[in-house]
């Protein structure tokens, strides 16, 4: 699936990345450990960003459900 594919009535991964830009800036400014509770796709993008992984590969990052 392409990063620009948009489900009907939904958002693409590119849309998600644009929406997360300000969140990433805020997270990078934190000086204490920060817990992020979110949907899997958001967590995949944040993990990919921190690992410097390509967006296309981010969709394959496994995020355990219902865990901290």
Secondary structure, DSSP 8 states (H G I E B T S, - for coil): --TT---TTS--HHHHHHHHHHHHHHHHT--S-------HHHHHHHHHHHHT--HHHHTT----TT--
